[in-house]
């Protein structure tokens, strides 16, 4: 399993627009076989950082999602909404692998011999 960690620098004056944008993506990740763990929006302290976390069984599954999202009408609406509102200034993407309670890392494609 891989988890995508997205860190957004949002425009604080467009926090409501960013929340609308985030709500658009929650079901879209699920639509393509991922598990969305939610968006984490500013509450106290700095008001310009938001985080999103979602997982796919593998990086290959994530790449299928990325490919299909480029032609999906609902994804295109979300992208158009961002372009219209400019509700975030930038984002960074990282991929993480979970460390399970047992102390063992989640299996990777390499572990499975793929």
VENRAZI-V971467 format. One record per residue. N is the residue number from 1. RES is the residue in one letter. OMEGA is omega in whole degrees, 0 to 359 (none if undefined). BURIAL is + if it has 16 or more other C-alpha atoms within 10 Angstrom, else -. Layout:
BEGIN
<<N/RES/OMEGA/BURIAL> <N/RES/OMEGA/BURIAL>>
END
This chain:
BEGIN
<<1/X/173/+> <2/X/177/+> <3/X/177/+> <4/X/178/+> <5/X/178/+> <6/X/175/+> <7/X/181/+> <8/X/166/+> <9/X/185/+> <10/X/174/+> <11/X/183/+> <12/X/179/+> <13/X/180/-> <14/X/181/-> <15/X/179/+> <16/X/178/-> <17/X/178/+> <18/X/179/+> <19/X/176/-> <20/X/178/-> <21/X/181/+> <22/X/180/+> <23/X/178/-> <24/X/185/+> <25/X/183/+> <26/X/181/+> <27/X/183/-> <28/X/176/+> <29/X/178/+> <30/X/181/-> <31/X/183/-> <32/X/172/+> <33/X/178/-> <34/X/175/+> <35/X/179/+> <36/X/180/+> <37/X/175/-> <38/X/171/-> <39/X/179/+> <40/X/189/-> <41/X/180/+> <42/X/179/-> <43/X/177/-> <44/X/181/-> <45/X/180/-> <46/X/184/-> <47/X/186/-> <48/X/180/+> <49/X/173/+> <50/X/183/+> <51/X/171/+> <52/X/177/+> <53/X/172/+> <54/X/186/+> <55/X/172/+> <56/X/180/+> <57/X/181/-> <58/X/176/+> <59/X/177/+> <60/X/177/-> <61/X/176/+> <62/X/180/+> <63/X/175/-> <64/X/177/-> <65/X/181/+> <66/X/181/-> <67/X/182/-> <68/X/182/-> <69/X/181/+> <70/X/181/-> <71/X/181/-> <72/X/182/-> <73/X/180/-> <74/X/177/-> <75/X/179/+> <76/X/177/-> <77/X/179/-> <78/X/179/+> <79/X/178/-> <80/X/178/-> <81/X/177/+> <82/X/181/+> <83/X/180/-> <84/X/187/-> <85/X/185/-> <86/X/186/-> <87/X/169/+> <88/X/185/+> <89/X/179/-> <90/X/174/-> <91/X/176/-> <92/X/182/-> <93/X/174/-> <94/X/178/-> <95/X/183/-> <96/X/172/-> <97/X/184/-> <98/X/169/-> <99/X/186/-> <100/X/181/-> <101/X/182/-> <102/X/182/-> <103/X/179/-> <104/X/176/-> <105/X/175/-> <106/X/181/-> <107/X/176/-> <108/X/177/-> <109/X/180/-> <110/X/178/-> <111/X/182/-> <112/X/179/-> <113/X/181/-> <114/X/none/->>
END
